[in-house]
Amino acid sequence: MTQHPFRILAFAVCLAVTLPAKAIIVFDPSNFVENSLTAARSLEEINNQLLQLQNEATMLINEARNLTRLPFNIVGQLQATLALTTQLIAQAQGIAFQLAQARAQFARFYPAAYGPGTPGATMAADALQRWTHSLQALQTTIGMQAQAAQNLASDENALAVLVGQSQGAVGILQAAQVTNQLLALQSRQAIQEQQLRLTQDRSSALEQARSVAAEARSREVRRRFLGNGTQYTPQPINFF
């Protein structure tokens, strides 16, 4: 018995509807490549962000180090040392270091010449005062030299500490502070050298002035000894 074609087609459709459908997986190569590139770019961007954060953290750490202050300050020690040498000059006796007083004292005790009416006792007292000035100037110079020698040990210790601080500096600020303190140490030493030279030159100048004043006094003493009368003229003597 022959079946009608229409019935066969309807039967096939019904069979297809009643049977369970099976899933079909489709692989798209172009979509896979695009997704892989997107994931790679995302990963690279994340790595760049991490690197940027790391660099910023390093920069902040370096800035913190550069702002770290030096835990050592030598300025107070330098000021105290300089005050000692300055005090020696302030306590110096004899001819003053102030210009007006020095001029007045020099004109009083170191005249270019003594007048005829100057008493001998006055000239002798002036000579003694000039000797006292020279002695006091030498005492000031010796004291300054002794203080300068005593400061050497303190300067050596300070220099060693500053060099150690310089080698261990953790930032720009500490390095700059070490440099400034080294310059302060050199400046203090230069000032001390000027003070020492000042006292030495003062001693030499007063000794030279004493010699000049002594010569002026000697001229006046010699003039008074010779007097104003007729000088003795030797004459030949005939015994027979």
C-alpha positions in Angstrom: 0.0 0.0 0.0 1.4 3.3 -1.1 1.4 6.3 1.4 0.7 9.8 0.3 3.7 12.1 0.2 2.0 14.8 2.2 1.4 12.4 5.1 5.1 11.4 5.0 6.2 15.1 5.3 3.8 15.8 8.2 5.0 12.8 10.0 8.6 13.9 9.6 7.8 17.4 11.0 6.0 15.9 14.0 9.0 13.7 14.6 11.4 16.6 14.5 9.3 18.5 17.0 8.9 15.7 19.5 12.6 14.7 19.5 15.0 16.6 21.9 17.1 19.2 20.2 21.0 18.9 20.4 23.2 22.1 21.0 25.6 23.0 18.2 28.9 24.8 19.2 30.3 27.2 16.7 34.1 28.4 16.9 34.8 31.9 15.5 38.6 32.4 15.0 38.4 36.1 14.4 36.4 36.7 17.5 38.9 34.6 19.5 41.9 36.6 18.3 40.1 39.9 19.0 39.3 38.8 22.6 42.8 37.7 23.2 44.3 41.0 22.0 41.8 42.9 24.2 42.9 40.8 27.2 46.6 41.4 26.4 46.1 45.1 26.1 44.2 45.2 29.4 47.0 43.2 31.1 49.6 45.6 29.7 47.7 48.6 30.9 47.4 47.1 34.4 51.2 46.5 34.4 51.9 50.1 33.3 49.7 51.4 36.1 51.5 49.2 38.6 54.8 50.5 37.3 53.6 54.1 37.5 52.5 53.6 41.1 55.8 52.0 42.0 57.7 55.0 40.4 55.5 57.5 42.3 56.1 55.6 45.6 59.9 55.7 44.9 59.7 59.4 44.2 57.8 60.1 47.4 60.4 58.1 49.4 63.2 60.1 47.8 61.4 63.4 48.5 61.0 62.3 52.1 64.7 61.6 52.3 65.6 64.9 50.7 63.6 66.7 53.3 65.2 64.8 56.2 67.2 67.2 58.4 70.7 66.5 59.6 70.7 65.2 63.2 73.9 67.1 64.0 74.5 70.8 64.3 77.9 72.3 64.9 76.9 76.0 64.7 76.6 76.3 68.5 80.0 74.8 69.1 81.5 77.1 66.5 79.9 80.2 68.1 81.2 79.1 71.5 84.7 78.6 70.3 84.7 81.9 68.4 83.4 83.7 71.5 86.5 82.6 73.5 88.9 84.2 71.0 86.7 87.3 70.8 86.7 87.6 74.6 90.5 87.6 74.6 90.5 90.6 72.4 87.8 92.3 74.4 89.8 91.8 77.6 93.1 93.0 76.1 94.8 95.7 78.1 97.0 98.5 77.0 96.4 100.3 73.8 92.7 99.8 72.9 91.4 98.2 69.8 88.8 100.9 69.3 90.0 103.5 66.8 89.3 106.7 68.8 90.8 105.4 72.0 93.8 103.9 70.2 94.6 107.3 68.6 94.3 109.2 71.8 96.5 106.8 73.8 99.1 106.6 71.0 99.3 110.4 70.8 99.7 110.6 74.5 102.4 108.0 75.1 104.2 107.8 71.8 105.0 111.4 70.8 107.2 112.3 67.9 109.2 114.6 70.1 109.3 115.9 73.6 109.2 119.6 74.3 111.9 121.4 76.3 109.5 122.0 79.2 108.6 118.3 79.6 109.7 117.1 83.0 112.2 114.2 83.1 109.9 112.3 85.4 107.1 112.5 82.9 109.4 111.1 80.1 110.5 108.3 82.4 106.9 107.5 83.3 105.9 107.4 79.6 108.8 105.1 78.9 107.6 102.7 81.6 104.0 102.9 80.2 105.2 102.1 76.7 107.0 99.1 78.0 103.9 98.0 79.8 101.9 98.3 76.6 104.3 96.1 74.8 104.2 93.5 77.5 100.4 93.5 77.6 100.2 93.2 73.8 102.6 90.2 74.0 100.4 88.6 76.7 97.3 89.0 74.5 99.2 87.4 71.6 100.4 84.5 73.7 96.8 84.0 75.0 95.4 84.0 71.5 98.0 81.5 70.3 97.2 79.2 73.2 93.5 79.4 72.6 94.0 78.7 68.8 96.1 75.7 69.7 93.4 74.5 72.1 90.7 74.9 69.3 92.6 72.6 67.0 91.4 69.4 68.8 87.8 70.7 68.8 88.1 71.5 65.1 89.5 68.1 64.2 86.7 66.3 66.1 84.1 68.5 64.4 85.6 67.9 61.0 85.6 64.1 61.5 81.9 64.2 62.6 80.9 66.3 59.6 82.7 64.0 57.1 80.9 61.0 58.6 77.6 62.8 58.4 78.4 63.8 54.8 79.1 60.2 53.8 75.9 59.0 55.5 73.6 61.7 54.2 70.3 60.3 53.0 69.1 63.2 51.0 69.8 66.6 49.4 68.9 68.6 52.6 71.3 66.6 54.8 74.1 67.0 52.2 73.4 70.7 51.9 73.4 71.1 55.7 76.7 69.3 56.0 78.2 71.5 53.4 77.0 74.7 55.1 78.4 73.5 58.5 81.8 72.7 56.8 81.8 76.2 55.4 80.9 77.6 58.8 83.9 75.7 60.3 86.2 77.2 57.7 84.8 80.7 58.3 85.3 80.3 62.0 88.9 79.2 61.4 89.5 82.2 59.1 88.1 84.6 61.6 90.4 83.1 64.3 93.4 83.4 62.0 92.5 87.1 61.4 92.2 87.6 65.2 95.6 86.0 65.8 97.3 88.0 63.1 95.7 91.1 64.5 97.2 90.5 67.9 100.6 89.6 66.5 100.7 92.7 64.3 99.6 94.8 67.2 102.5 93.5 69.3 105.0 94.2 66.5 103.6 97.7 65.9 103.7 98.7 69.6 107.3 97.5 69.9 108.3 99.5 66.8 106.5 102.5 68.2 108.2 102.1 71.6 111.6 102.2 69.8 110.6 105.4 68.0 109.4 107.0 71.2 112.6 105.9 73.0 114.6 107.6 70.3 112.6 110.9 70.7 113.2 110.7 74.5 116.9 110.1 74.0 117.2 113.1 71.7 115.6 115.4 74.4 117.8 113.9 77.1 120.9 114.4 75.0 119.9 118.0 74.2 119.5 118.8 77.9 122.8 117.2 78.7 124.6 119.2 76.2 122.8 122.4 77.1 122.7 125.6 75.1 126.1 127.1 76.1 129.3 127.2 74.1 130.6 123.7 73.4 134.1 122.8 74.5 136.7 123.3 71.9 140.0 121.4 72.4 143.1 123.7 72.5 146.7 122.7 72.3 148.7 122.9 75.6 152.3 123.9 75.8 154.0 122.7 79.0 157.2 124.7 78.3 
